[in-house]
């Protein structure tokens, strides 16, 4: 059996976090260990719980996911950030990778692709949604 991947959800919409948690709870090898509603909370919680993977939204109040990812890359180097966002544009894609994200996937992706992305970044690999990878 695979080792359990500890995931933290960061999104400013409760219903998105609830849906993600509900879906990820059906995956035997993934455990949701925390949630945050903005980047500032994400930094605080990630330092406490040290998740393997952080699913990070980009556009949030208080502190956005781009800024949070930049900080987390420095202070929580074992936490892999996977951007999960509505933004399917080159600017955010490049900025998130430059900030230290290990992957980028849009919220339009299929649920099995999200699991694949979590699995990949948890192993230290980079996961780029194929439609986004063309920008590299």
VENZI-V394300 format. One record per backbone hydrogen bond with DSSP energy under -1.0 kcal/mol. NH is the residue of the N-H (numbers start at 1). CO is the residue of the C=O. Records with the same first field share a line. If there is no record, write none. Layout:
# VENZI-V394300
NH->CO  CO
This chain:
# VENZI-V394300
5->29
7->31
8->53
9->34
10->55
11->36
17->13
18->14
19->15
20->16
21->17
22->18
23->19
24->20
25->21
26->23
27->24
30->27
31->5
33->7
36->9
39->63
42->38
43->39
44->40
45->41
46->42
47->43
48->44
49->45
50->46
52->6
53->6
54->80
55->8
56->82
57->10
63->61
65->58
68->64
69->65
70->66
71->67
72->68
73->69
75->71
76->72
79->76
80->52
82->54
83->103
84->56
85->105
93->89
94->90
95->91
96->92
97->93
98->94
99->95
101->96
102->81
103->81
104->127
105->83
107->85
109->106
114->110
115->111
116->112
117->113
118->114
119->115
120->116
121->117
122->118
123->120
124->121
125->120
127->102
129->104
132->129
133->129
135->132
136->133
